[in-house]
Amino acid sequence: MTGKPLVCSIRNPHPITIGDPRAEFSSGCAVVDVTFPSTKSVDIGEITFKNNYTALLSIKLKVREENEKGETTLTWVTGLKNVQLMPEPHCEDRAQSYFRIKREQLLVPPDNVLSVRLVLQQPSPVWLSFGLDDIKFYSPKDETSELMLSELVNGDMPADDEAMNNIRTRVKENKDIPPVEEISFSLQQMWALSETARINQTEASLGRFDIDGSYDINLLSYT
């Protein structure tokens, strides 16, 4: 079973160019960058998406690691390498199929992940564009914490002191208070919306209605 959806910001596919980017040459390769809220790293349990004429897929993970000295480093590791999505790049077989990648299928455990880079390849010149649609990330299913919370509320878990009994009473009495996970998920959604708006904002100036200190009558409306 999958866990909860992970809030993330997904950029549009960025084609890899060789030489002059204005030249009409396609390398057949593009990257999709996925970022998670900068406040914490995430553990990935599953990745789902719909193919859009991508032949090969590789996955890079930017993870937070701790060395022997206790120092934290950020490292790019390979999660998948050249996995074939389309059996024949020149044909449409599985070109628009849905795929599910579980954490057990990755080359490294996808834990403490800060960002993900999806490397897409389409060597066939038949298709004008390619990418991945409906990309979603899910956390691992945490059955242990759910079981402990259920035991705590129902009184099945033994309490060693009065403090534990107080916690159990407060959990039972405050049923209308949203759980911390729900509040955190809502805040992450707000972050994802603001990040998406920042990525997609236009750099062109919107301008004003006045022209050289005067207003064009055609730009005004009457009510």
Salt bridges, closest charged atoms under 4 A:
ASP20 OD1 - ARG22 NE 3.34
ASP33 OD1 - ARG117 NE 2.69
GLU46 OE2 - ARG100 NH1 2.44
ASP111 OD1 - ARG103 NH2 2.94
ASP134 OD1 - LYS136 NZ 3.94
GLU146 OE2 - LYS141 NZ 3.65
GLU195 OE2 - ARG198 NH2 2.55
ASP210 OD1 - ARG208 NE 3.06
